[in-house]
């Protein structure tokens, strides 16, 4: 479908205005509607004005189209192909791309398509909560491989990982790259070790790369299938424009499955679940984002780095909160272990005393006890206010 845009007078994007999101059925700010003192810094949803070209594409569609059943355009597929090639050096054919409404539905579809009830599915914890939920709700055996803190960031204990795979006869491994909540942008060497273990032990690898565009501080995301052609036989790469361009509510993602047999099985299960239709708005926003969004993204990442640096400096100097400075994403893992209060009391202090809402670390796994996740995807003044509130309650 053709995309039409208004002429833009701006030469620079606005990352300083905080949009009013109250009374708009916005999940992130729902609690603040009844308690306006709360500062919402939790779920992975940005508080910035939208990319102008995405907004204009939606307006144009609303003004010129009937809201019937859509189909994906060739331009949409080409925008995905171009983005993967230009941004990540991943040369993808259209036939390998399977559209599905979200990365989480894609994870569940893969679990259903390639394992049976009771089979072992492995994840690294702490990790994005829907990983564990998807395994459990599909009646698979959840195997949690704990990440280890080394020099202020998470690393994988590969000896333990192999033991976990072998001892539990793991069939499928859901891997988070870049990592949420730790912000690791895994190195080529680490990714190679992950894939080689899967290849050695016959494990299907599902690589969630939804944060692929948000590598920071000179770090570079490496897509799993760009390392070796051999990995394409057992790896599904999941990604989307939704996190990069804050369009999660429009519902569209893509799964890259180069192995034809795996792709056929995935699509068959997707059809069985009636997950093969993508909302029109998701098709429109994805195409616009990947076609026109690069300049906005480049400015956005400088804002993230400014906000992360501010958060890290202030909390490190003025509190006993340990900050795991991310190499990518706009999500920061905070460690409150130095405080005497238990996890629940820390949560109470955050919400009732600091008036700040962060993600509860326990939801990411048992390793998240006395941890909380801070979202810096908001104007710098808002991050500064959030930090000020944390210091007022947890300051030295």
JOZI-V69245 format. One record per run of one state. SS is the DSSP state (H for helix, E for strand, - for the rest). FROM is the first residue (numbers start at 1). LEN is the number of residues. If there is no record, write none. Layout:
ss = {SS | SS}
from = {FROM | FROM}
len = {LEN | LEN}
This chain:
ss = {- | H | - | E | - | E | - | H | - | H | - | H | E | - | H | - | E | - | H | - | E | - | E | - | E | - | H | - | E | - | H | - | E | - | H | E | - | H | - | H | - | E | - | H | - | H | - | E | - | H | - | H | - | H | E | - | E | - | E | - | E | - | H | - | E | - | E | H | - | H | - | E | - | E | - | H | E | -}
from = {1 | 27 | 35 | 39 | 41 | 47 | 48 | 52 | 65 | 74 | 89 | 94 | 97 | 101 | 103 | 115 | 120 | 126 | 130 | 138 | 141 | 147 | 148 | 151 | 153 | 156 | 158 | 169 | 170 | 177 | 188 | 202 | 204 | 209 | 212 | 215 | 216 | 224 | 227 | 229 | 234 | 235 | 240 | 242 | 246 | 248 | 251 | 253 | 258 | 260 | 273 | 280 | 293 | 294 | 319 | 320 | 322 | 325 | 328 | 329 | 331 | 336 | 343 | 354 | 356 | 358 | 359 | 361 | 365 | 366 | 369 | 371 | 376 | 378 | 379 | 380 | 395 | 396}
len = {26 | 8 | 4 | 2 | 6 | 1 | 4 | 13 | 9 | 15 | 5 | 3 | 4 | 2 | 12 | 5 | 6 | 4 | 8 | 3 | 6 | 1 | 3 | 2 | 3 | 2 | 11 | 1 | 7 | 11 | 14 | 2 | 5 | 3 | 3 | 1 | 8 | 3 | 2 | 5 | 1 | 5 | 2 | 4 | 2 | 3 | 2 | 5 | 2 | 13 | 7 | 13 | 1 | 25 | 1 | 2 | 3 | 3 | 1 | 2 | 5 | 7 | 11 | 2 | 2 | 1 | 2 | 4 | 1 | 3 | 2 | 5 | 2 | 1 | 1 | 15 | 1 | 1}
